[in-house]
Amino acid sequence: MNEEELEWEVRPGGMLVQRRDDDSHHQHQNGGDGAVVPPIKINVSHGPAQYELSVPDHSTFGHVKKVLEKITGLQPRKQKLFFRGQEKDDSEHLHEAGVKDKAKILLMEEPASKEKKVEEVKQNVDISEASKEKKAEGVKQNADMSKASEEKKAEEMKQDVDISQARREQNADMSKAFEAVAGVREEVDKISERVAALEVVVNGGTKVADEEFIVSSELLMRQLLKLDTIEAEGEAKMQRKAEVRRVQKFQDTLDDLKVRNSYPVGNTTSVTTQWETFDSGVGSLNPPPPMPSSTTISQDWEQFD
């Protein structure tokens, strides 16, 4: 039988055996007596790995190498087989070397050839050249990065200067807004005294001329207009909003006093108030003491649904 025509298969458990076809049971010994010759099992050690092969006992060591190539991927020319401490030639048969069932064979890998060493030296030279080129490229890149870093720093310094200038301008604007809001607050404080004086008079039952409420409302409206023209951010903006709410609160008080003044309780005598004029043009009301009333007033209120 030609060994080149033999086919092999891996069976469960990792055993590599010769593939049997319909005529495989007709394998005979060389004597031609018609007896079937069973394959032998040999154990191959390759480093920590162990392989069990099932091959005919008349196979050559070269044939065993081909079988091992299918398992290890190691080419036959790179394999060295040892039996009983001696390396075996590819043409030597197993049974002639005394290999029997359960025999142990050692597989070692052929060391690198001279050609391979030369190739490795060449590769090392190429790697060295590539390393030099890479270093040169790295130096160039570092120089470019250093230049880019300097340009970036210059740009950042310019930005810092611009930001600093913008902050100074912003602080100046904020300071201006604070001053404007403070000026309005001072005027509103004077108007608040006027509203408080009106409240004392109305609560005392003295009727006040409607003109007094109109003037006070106009004064408050002027301050709202001033607040509306103030451009503010941050804390100045919050102070402006607080002052707007304060003006609106005084306006609500005036509206309430105006309604109550239309329906006075107690003394219905209309009085003329004397206003003390401030530098800002805002007056302060000093009401006269309430006059005793000898008139009893009855009011009929219209009932609404």
VOZA-32982 format. One line per field, with one value per residue: residue in three letters; x, y, z of N, C-alpha, C in turn; residue number from 1. Coordinates in steps of 0.1 Angstrom, whole numbers, always signed. Layout:
! residues N
residuo = [ala,...]
n.x = [X,...]
n.y = [Y,...]
n.z = [Z,...]
ca.x = [X,...]
ca.y = [Y,...]
ca.z = [Z,...]
c.x = [X,...]
c.y = [Y,...]
c.z = [Z,...]
num = [NUM,...]
This chain:
! residues 305
residuo = [met,asn,glu,glu,glu,leu,glu,trp,glu,val,arg,pro,gly,gly,met,leu,val,gln,arg,arg,asp,asp,asp,ser,his,his,gln,his,gln,asn,gly,gly,asp,gly,ala,val,val,pro,pro,ile,lys,ile,asn,val,ser,his,gly,pro,ala,gln,tyr,glu,leu,ser,val,pro,asp,his,ser,thr,phe,gly,his,val,lys,lys,val,leu,glu,lys,ile,thr,gly,leu,gln,pro,arg,lys,gln,lys,leu,phe,phe,arg,gly,gln,glu,lys,asp,asp,ser,glu,his,leu,his,glu,ala,gly,val,lys,asp,lys,ala,lys,ile,leu,leu,met,glu,glu,pro,ala,ser,lys,glu,lys,lys,val,glu,glu,val,lys,gln,asn,val,asp,ile,ser,glu,ala,ser,lys,glu,lys,lys,ala,glu,gly,val,lys,gln,asn,ala,asp,met,ser,lys,ala,ser,glu,glu,lys,lys,ala,glu,glu,met,lys,gln,asp,val,asp,ile,ser,gln,ala,arg,arg,glu,gln,asn,ala,asp,met,ser,lys,ala,phe,glu,ala,val,ala,gly,val,arg,glu,glu,val,asp,lys,ile,ser,glu,arg,val,ala,ala,leu,glu,val,val,val,asn,gly,gly,thr,lys,val,ala,asp,glu,glu,phe,ile,val,ser,ser,glu,leu,leu,met,arg,gln,leu,leu,lys,leu,asp,thr,ile,glu,ala,glu,gly,glu,ala,lys,met,gln,arg,lys,ala,glu,val,arg,arg,val,gln,lys,phe,gln,asp,thr,leu,asp,asp,leu,lys,val,arg,asn,ser,tyr,pro,val,gly,asn,thr,thr,ser,val,thr,thr,gln,trp,glu,thr,phe,asp,ser,gly,val,gly,ser,leu,asn,pro,pro,pro,pro,met,pro,ser,ser,thr,thr,ile,ser,gln,asp,trp,glu,gln,phe,asp]
n.x = [+8,+5,+19,+14,-11,-27,-53,-63,-81,-96,-106,-132,-119,-95,-78,-58,-64,-61,-81,-108,-120,-143,-126,-108,-106,-93,-66,-34,-8,+27,+33,+11,-9,-35,-45,-57,-40,-38,-36,-10,-7,+9,+27,+33,+55,+56,+71,+52,+29,+10,+5,-15,-12,-25,-13,-2,+21,+42,+47,+66,+90,+90,+64,+50,+57,+43,+17,+18,+21,-5,-16,-1,+7,+33,+58,+71,+99,+108,+106,+119,+123,+127,+136,+141,+162,+176,+178,+156,+156,+137,+131,+132,+115,+88,+85,+110,+126,+119,+96,+68,+34,+20,+44,+68,+75,+97,+91,+108,+115,+131,+160,+164,+174,+204,+197,+174,+184,+200,+179,+166,+186,+186,+160,+162,+180,+165,+144,+159,+166,+141,+134,+151,+142,+117,+123,+134,+112,+97,+111,+107,+80,+77,+90,+72,+50,+59,+61,+34,+24,+35,+23,-3,-2,+3,-20,-38,-29,-36,-64,-68,-62,-82,-104,-100,-101,-128,-140,-134,-148,-173,-175,-174,-198,-216,-211,-221,-247,-255,-252,-272,-295,-295,-299,-325,-337,-334,-351,-375,-377,-383,-408,-421,-425,-443,-465,-470,-478,-502,-516,-519,-536,-559,-566,-572,-597,-600,-608,-591,-578,-583,-562,-539,-534,-530,-507,-488,-489,-479,-453,-443,-445,-426,-403,-404,-401,-375,-361,-366,-349,-324,-296,-287,-269,-265,-260,-268,-290,-308,-312,-324,-349,-359,-364,-383,-405,-409,-418,-441,-455,-460,-476,-498,-507,-514,-536,-554,-557,-569,-594,-605,-605,-626,-648,-650,-647,-661,-649,-657,-647,-631,-597,-570,-538,-505,-475,-442,-415,-390,-355,-355,-380,-400,-427,-434,-458,-474,-498,-525,-536,-563,-597,-623,-655,-689,-709,-731,-728,-746,-743,-755,-749,-745,-756,-740,-742]
n.y = [-12,+23,+48,+75,+77,+73,+83,+103,+106,+124,+110,+109,+121,+129,+112,+104,+86,+62,+67,+45,+28,+10,-10,-13,-33,-53,-51,-67,-86,-86,-112,-122,-139,-134,-124,-98,-68,-51,-16,+1,+17,+47,+69,+102,+127,+161,+186,+200,+188,+159,+134,+109,+85,+64,+42,+21,-6,-8,+17,+45,+67,+92,+92,+94,+119,+134,+129,+140,+167,+174,+176,+193,+214,+218,+218,+189,+190,+205,+189,+167,+134,+112,+80,+59,+74,+80,+98,+95,+85,+97,+77,+53,+24,+19,-7,-18,-3,-11,-2,-6,-14,+11,+24,+50,+81,+109,+142,+168,+202,+215,+235,+270,+278,+287,+305,+315,+329,+348,+362,+372,+389,+407,+417,+429,+449,+464,+471,+487,+509,+518,+526,+547,+565,+569,+581,+605,+616,+618,+638,+660,+662,+669,+694,+707,+706,+720,+745,+750,+749,+772,+791,+787,+794,+821,+829,+822,+840,+864,+861,+860,+887,+900,+890,+900,+927,+928,+920,+942,+962,+951,+952,+980,+987,+974,+987,+1012,+1006,+998,+1023,+1037,+1023,+1027,+1055,+1057,+1043,+1060,+1081,+1068,+1062,+1087,+1091,+1071,+1081,+1101,+1085,+1071,+1092,+1100,+1077,+1078,+1100,+1092,+1070,+1083,+1093,+1115,+1132,+1132,+1151,+1140,+1146,+1144,+1117,+1112,+1126,+1113,+1088,+1094,+1102,+1077,+1063,+1076,+1067,+1040,+1040,+1050,+1028,+1009,+1017,+1011,+991,+961,+934,+903,+908,+935,+934,+919,+937,+957,+945,+940,+967,+974,+958,+969,+996,+989,+978,+1001,+1015,+998,+1002,+1029,+1028,+1013,+1031,+1052,+1042,+1037,+1064,+1074,+1066,+1077,+1072,+1084,+1116,+1137,+1159,+1178,+1184,+1207,+1199,+1205,+1206,+1197,+1206,+1187,+1186,+1169,+1173,+1159,+1157,+1158,+1147,+1163,+1157,+1175,+1176,+1154,+1166,+1171,+1155,+1164,+1154,+1128,+1101,+1082,+1054,+1040,+1010,+996,+965,+939,+912]
n.z = [+0,-8,+11,+7,-1,+20,+42,+70,+101,+129,+158,+185,+215,+206,+192,+165,+136,+110,+82,+74,+46,+24,+16,+36,+54,+41,+43,+45,+59,+50,+44,+31,+40,+44,+68,+88,+96,+125,+134,+152,+183,+191,+214,+213,+224,+228,+240,+266,+256,+247,+223,+209,+185,+159,+138,+110,+116,+98,+88,+79,+96,+84,+74,+98,+106,+88,+96,+121,+114,+106,+131,+148,+131,+124,+101,+83,+77,+97,+119,+143,+151,+178,+190,+216,+224,+200,+170,+143,+108,+80,+62,+75,+88,+112,+124,+119,+134,+159,+170,+188,+198,+219,+222,+229,+215,+209,+200,+186,+178,+148,+151,+143,+110,+91,+71,+82,+104,+91,+79,+101,+111,+91,+93,+118,+113,+95,+112,+130,+113,+107,+132,+136,+117,+127,+151,+142,+129,+151,+165,+148,+149,+176,+176,+159,+176,+198,+187,+180,+205,+216,+200,+208,+235,+232,+220,+240,+260,+248,+247,+275,+281,+266,+280,+305,+300,+292,+316,+332,+319,+322,+350,+353,+341,+358,+381,+374,+370,+396,+409,+395,+403,+430,+431,+422,+443,+464,+456,+457,+483,+494,+482,+494,+520,+515,+506,+530,+546,+534,+539,+567,+569,+555,+570,+593,+587,+573,+543,+513,+486,+452,+436,+450,+451,+424,+417,+433,+422,+396,+402,+412,+388,+372,+384,+378,+351,+350,+361,+342,+321,+330,+324,+335,+351,+369,+403,+403,+386,+401,+423,+409,+401,+426,+434,+416,+423,+448,+441,+428,+449,+465,+447,+446,+473,+471,+453,+469,+490,+476,+469,+494,+503,+488,+502,+530,+565,+594,+601,+575,+565,+540,+536,+531,+523,+533,+515,+517,+498,+482,+471,+449,+438,+449,+470,+506,+528,+555,+575,+590,+625,+632,+629,+652,+648,+645,+632,+623,+603,+580,+559,+530,+516,+484,+474,+458,+436]
ca.x = [+0,+13,+16,+10,-26,-34,-61,-64,-92,-95,-117,-134,-108,-83,-69,-57,-63,-62,-96,-111,-130,-149,-116,-97,-104,-85,-52,-28,+6,+35,+33,+0,-17,-49,-48,-58,-30,-43,-26,-4,-8,+22,+25,+43,+56,+61,+71,+41,+18,+10,-4,-16,-14,-28,-7,+3,+35,+52,+48,+80,+90,+85,+49,+45,+59,+31,+5,+20,+18,-19,-20,+7,+9,+47,+62,+79,+113,+112,+104,+130,+117,+137,+131,+151,+173,+183,+170,+153,+155,+124,+129,+132,+102,+86,+87,+124,+133,+114,+85,+56,+22,+22,+57,+69,+84,+99,+91,+115,+115,+144,+164,+164,+184,+212,+189,+165,+192,+203,+167,+163,+195,+182,+148,+167,+186,+153,+137,+167,+165,+127,+134,+158,+133,+106,+128,+136,+99,+92,+117,+101,+66,+79,+93,+59,+41,+64,+57,+20,+21,+38,+12,-15,+0,+2,-35,-45,-26,-45,-77,-69,-62,-95,-113,-97,-107,-143,-145,-133,-159,-185,-176,-178,-212,-223,-210,-230,-261,-257,-255,-285,-306,-294,-305,-340,-341,-334,-363,-387,-378,-390,-422,-428,-429,-456,-476,-472,-485,-515,-522,-523,-547,-571,-570,-578,-611,-600,-609,-579,-581,-578,-550,-528,-531,-526,-494,-480,-488,-470,-440,-439,-444,-413,-392,-405,-395,-360,-356,-367,-338,-311,-292,-280,-267,-261,-266,-275,-303,-316,-316,-334,-361,-365,-369,-395,-415,-412,-426,-454,-462,-465,-487,-510,-511,-521,-549,-562,-561,-578,-607,-610,-608,-639,-658,-644,-655,-658,-648,-658,-643,-620,-586,-559,-526,-493,-464,-428,-408,-376,-347,-359,-393,-410,-432,-437,-471,-475,-512,-529,-543,-577,-607,-635,-667,-701,-719,-733,-730,-750,-740,-762,-740,-752,-753,-737,-743]
ca.y = [+0,+35,+56,+89,+77,+71,+94,+102,+113,+125,+104,+114,+120,+135,+102,+105,+72,+60,+66,+32,+27,-3,-21,-12,-46,-62,-49,-79,-86,-88,-126,-126,-150,-130,-119,-83,-63,-39,-5,+2,+31,+52,+81,+112,+138,+174,+196,+195,+182,+145,+129,+94,+82,+50,+40,+8,-7,-8,+31,+51,+79,+103,+92,+98,+134,+140,+128,+150,+180,+177,+179,+204,+224,+219,+211,+177,+193,+212,+180,+157,+123,+104,+68,+53,+84,+82,+105,+85,+90,+97,+65,+41,+20,+17,-20,-21,+4,-18,+5,-15,-8,+18,+29,+64,+88,+123,+151,+181,+211,+218,+248,+279,+276,+299,+314,+322,+338,+360,+370,+379,+400,+417,+423,+438,+461,+472,+477,+498,+520,+523,+533,+560,+574,+572,+591,+618,+621,+623,+651,+670,+664,+676,+708,+713,+707,+731,+758,+751,+752,+786,+799,+785,+802,+835,+831,+822,+853,+874,+859,+865,+901,+904,+886,+909,+940,+926,+920,+956,+969,+946,+958,+994,+987,+969,+998,+1022,+1001,+999,+1037,+1042,+1017,+1034,+1068,+1054,+1039,+1072,+1088,+1059,+1063,+1100,+1089,+1062,+1089,+1107,+1075,+1068,+1104,+1098,+1066,+1083,+1109,+1084,+1061,+1091,+1096,+1128,+1130,+1138,+1154,+1129,+1151,+1139,+1103,+1112,+1131,+1103,+1077,+1099,+1101,+1063,+1059,+1081,+1058,+1027,+1043,+1050,+1014,+1002,+1021,+1006,+978,+955,+920,+897,+914,+947,+931,+915,+949,+965,+938,+943,+980,+975,+952,+979,+1006,+984,+977,+1014,+1018,+991,+1009,+1042,+1024,+1010,+1043,+1060,+1036,+1040,+1078,+1077,+1062,+1079,+1068,+1094,+1130,+1138,+1173,+1178,+1193,+1210,+1195,+1213,+1197,+1202,+1202,+1182,+1190,+1161,+1176,+1150,+1163,+1150,+1151,+1164,+1160,+1182,+1167,+1152,+1175,+1164,+1156,+1163,+1149,+1114,+1098,+1068,+1051,+1028,+1003,+989,+951,+933,+897]
ca.z = [+0,-9,+23,+3,-4,+33,+48,+84,+107,+143,+165,+198,+225,+200,+186,+150,+131,+95,+78,+68,+36,+23,+14,+46,+61,+33,+45,+49,+62,+38,+41,+22,+45,+44,+81,+89,+105,+132,+135,+165,+189,+197,+221,+209,+234,+222,+251,+276,+249,+244,+212,+206,+170,+155,+125,+107,+122,+87,+84,+81,+105,+76,+74,+111,+106,+80,+105,+132,+108,+107,+145,+153,+121,+122,+88,+85,+76,+110,+129,+146,+159,+186,+196,+224,+225,+188,+159,+132,+95,+75,+54,+84,+92,+126,+129,+118,+146,+171,+176,+190,+204,+232,+223,+231,+205,+213,+189,+188,+166,+142,+154,+132,+100,+89,+63,+91,+112,+83,+77,+114,+112,+81,+99,+129,+106,+90,+124,+135,+104,+109,+145,+135,+109,+136,+161,+135,+127,+165,+168,+140,+155,+189,+172,+155,+187,+206,+180,+181,+219,+218,+194,+216,+247,+228,+218,+253,+267,+241,+252,+289,+281,+262,+291,+316,+296,+292,+329,+337,+313,+329,+364,+353,+338,+370,+391,+369,+373,+411,+412,+390,+411,+443,+429,+422,+456,+472,+453,+461,+498,+496,+478,+504,+531,+510,+507,+544,+552,+529,+546,+580,+568,+551,+581,+603,+583,+566,+529,+506,+472,+443,+429,+458,+447,+410,+418,+439,+412,+386,+408,+412,+374,+367,+389,+371,+338,+352,+363,+329,+312,+336,+319,+347,+352,+382,+415,+400,+380,+412,+430,+401,+402,+440,+435,+408,+431,+458,+436,+425,+462,+469,+438,+451,+485,+467,+448,+480,+498,+468,+470,+508,+504,+482,+512,+543,+577,+605,+597,+560,+561,+531,+541,+522,+529,+530,+510,+518,+486,+483,+459,+438,+433,+455,+483,+518,+534,+569,+577,+603,+634,+629,+635,+658,+639,+652,+622,+622,+588,+577,+545,+525,+506,+473,+475,+445,+436]
c.x = [+9,+9,+11,-5,-34,-41,-63,-76,-90,-108,-119,-123,-95,-74,-70,-55,-65,-77,-98,-122,-135,-138,-106,-95,-97,-70,-46,-14,+14,+35,+22,-8,-32,-53,-48,-48,-35,-32,-21,-6,+5,+19,+37,+43,+62,+60,+61,+30,+21,+0,-4,-20,-17,-24,-3,+18,+46,+53,+62,+78,+86,+70,+43,+46,+47,+19,+6,+17,+4,-24,-14,+9,+24,+51,+72,+94,+118,+110,+117,+124,+128,+129,+142,+164,+180,+173,+168,+152,+141,+121,+128,+118,+101,+90,+102,+131,+128,+103,+73,+44,+25,+36,+57,+79,+85,+99,+98,+115,+129,+147,+164,+176,+193,+205,+180,+172,+196,+191,+164,+173,+191,+169,+152,+173,+175,+146,+145,+166,+151,+127,+140,+149,+122,+110,+129,+122,+93,+98,+110,+87,+67,+82,+80,+50,+45,+60,+42,+16,+24,+28,+0,-14,-2,-13,-42,-42,-35,-59,-79,-70,-76,-106,-112,-103,-122,-148,-144,-145,-172,-187,-179,-193,-221,-223,-220,-244,-264,-260,-268,-297,-306,-301,-320,-345,-343,-347,-375,-388,-386,-405,-429,-432,-442,-467,-480,-481,-500,-523,-527,-535,-560,-575,-576,-592,-611,-599,-597,-583,-575,-565,-537,-524,-525,-511,-484,-478,-479,-456,-434,-437,-430,-402,-392,-398,-379,-354,-356,-355,-325,-308,-283,-279,-263,-268,-273,-288,-313,-321,-326,-348,-368,-371,-382,-407,-419,-421,-440,-462,-468,-477,-500,-516,-519,-535,-558,-567,-571,-592,-613,-613,-621,-650,-652,-653,-651,-659,-647,-653,-631,-610,-576,-546,-514,-481,-451,-421,-394,-368,-351,-372,-404,-414,-433,-449,-470,-490,-515,-536,-558,-587,-618,-647,-679,-712,-719,-736,-735,-748,-748,-753,-748,-747,-751,-739,-729]
c.y = [+12,+44,+70,+89,+75,+84,+92,+110,+113,+120,+111,+111,+125,+125,+103,+91,+73,+59,+53,+34,+13,-14,-21,-25,-56,-60,-62,-77,-89,-103,-131,-137,-146,-124,-104,-79,-51,-29,-5,+16,+35,+66,+90,+124,+150,+185,+191,+188,+167,+141,+114,+92,+67,+49,+26,+6,-7,+7,+36,+63,+92,+104,+97,+114,+140,+140,+138,+165,+184,+181,+192,+216,+227,+211,+200,+181,+200,+202,+171,+147,+114,+92,+61,+61,+86,+89,+95,+92,+89,+83,+52,+37,+18,+3,-24,-15,-2,-11,-4,-7,-1,+24,+44,+70,+102,+131,+164,+189,+215,+232,+257,+277,+288,+309,+322,+333,+350,+368,+378,+391,+411,+425,+433,+451,+470,+479,+489,+511,+527,+531,+546,+570,+578,+583,+605,+624,+626,+636,+662,+673,+672,+691,+715,+716,+718,+744,+760,+755,+767,+795,+799,+794,+817,+838,+831,+835,+864,+873,+863,+880,+906,+901,+896,+923,+939,+927,+934,+964,+965,+952,+972,+995,+984,+980,+1009,+1018,+1002,+1014,+1042,+1036,+1024,+1048,+1067,+1051,+1051,+1080,+1081,+1061,+1076,+1098,+1080,+1070,+1096,+1097,+1072,+1080,+1103,+1088,+1070,+1092,+1102,+1076,+1070,+1096,+1109,+1126,+1138,+1140,+1143,+1133,+1145,+1125,+1103,+1116,+1120,+1091,+1081,+1098,+1087,+1058,+1063,+1072,+1045,+1029,+1044,+1036,+1006,+1005,+1017,+993,+972,+940,+915,+904,+927,+945,+927,+927,+957,+958,+941,+957,+982,+969,+962,+991,+1001,+982,+990,+1019,+1011,+997,+1022,+1038,+1020,+1022,+1052,+1055,+1039,+1055,+1082,+1074,+1064,+1076,+1079,+1108,+1130,+1151,+1172,+1188,+1195,+1207,+1204,+1204,+1204,+1197,+1198,+1187,+1182,+1164,+1168,+1156,+1153,+1156,+1151,+1167,+1167,+1172,+1166,+1161,+1167,+1165,+1155,+1158,+1134,+1110,+1084,+1065,+1038,+1022,+995,+974,+946,+918,+891]
c.z = [+0,+3,+19,+1,+9,+37,+63,+89,+122,+149,+179,+208,+219,+194,+171,+145,+116,+92,+70,+57,+35,+21,+25,+53,+53,+34,+51,+53,+50,+35,+32,+27,+47,+58,+81,+100,+112,+133,+150,+170,+195,+203,+218,+219,+227,+232,+261,+269,+247,+233,+211,+192,+168,+140,+122,+112,+111,+82,+87,+91,+97,+75,+87,+112,+99,+89,+116,+126,+108,+121,+150,+144,+118,+110,+91,+85,+89,+121,+131,+155,+165,+191,+203,+224,+211,+178,+148,+119,+90,+68,+63,+88,+107,+131,+129,+130,+159,+178,+176,+196,+217,+233,+224,+222,+210,+200,+193,+176,+162,+146,+141,+123,+99,+81,+72,+99,+104,+81,+90,+115,+103,+87,+110,+124,+101,+101,+129,+126,+105,+122,+144,+128,+118,+146,+154,+133,+140,+169,+161,+145,+168,+186,+168,+167,+196,+200,+181,+195,+222,+212,+202,+229,+244,+226,+231,+261,+261,+246,+266,+290,+277,+273,+302,+313,+296,+306,+335,+332,+320,+343,+364,+350,+350,+380,+387,+372,+388,+415,+408,+399,+425,+442,+429,+436,+465,+469,+458,+476,+501,+493,+488,+516,+527,+511,+521,+550,+547,+536,+560,+579,+565,+563,+592,+599,+576,+551,+522,+492,+463,+437,+437,+454,+432,+410,+423,+429,+400,+390,+408,+397,+368,+372,+382,+357,+339,+353,+350,+320,+318,+330,+330,+345,+366,+393,+413,+394,+391,+420,+422,+402,+416,+441,+427,+416,+443,+453,+433,+438,+467,+460,+443,+464,+481,+461,+459,+488,+490,+469,+484,+510,+498,+492,+526,+554,+588,+599,+581,+555,+552,+536,+530,+529,+524,+526,+511,+506,+488,+471,+447,+432,+440,+468,+494,+525,+549,+572,+590,+612,+630,+636,+641,+649,+648,+643,+622,+608,+588,+562,+542,+514,+496,+473,+460,+447,+438]
num = [1,2,3,4,5,6,7,8,9,10,11,12,13,14,15,16,17,18,19,20,21,22,23,24,25,26,27,28,29,30,31,32,33,34,35,36,37,38,39,40,41,42,43,44,45,46,47,48,49,50,51,52,53,54,55,56,57,58,59,60,61,62,63,64,65,66,67,68,69,70,71,72,73,74,75,76,77,78,79,80,81,82,83,84,85,86,87,88,89,90,91,92,93,94,95,96,97,98,99,100,101,102,103,104,105,106,107,108,109,110,111,112,113,114,115,116,117,118,119,120,121,122,123,124,125,126,127,128,129,130,131,132,133,134,135,136,137,138,139,140,141,142,143,144,145,146,147,148,149,150,151,152,153,154,155,156,157,158,159,160,161,162,163,164,165,166,167,168,169,170,171,172,173,174,175,176,177,178,179,180,181,182,183,184,185,186,187,188,189,190,191,192,193,194,195,196,197,198,199,200,201,202,203,204,205,206,207,208,209,210,211,212,213,214,215,216,217,218,219,220,221,222,223,224,225,226,227,228,229,230,231,232,233,234,235,236,237,238,239,240,241,242,243,244,245,246,247,248,249,250,251,252,253,254,255,256,257,258,259,260,261,262,263,264,265,266,267,268,269,270,271,272,273,274,275,276,277,278,279,280,281,282,283,284,285,286,287,288,289,290,291,292,293,294,295,296,297,298,299,300,301,302,303,304,305]
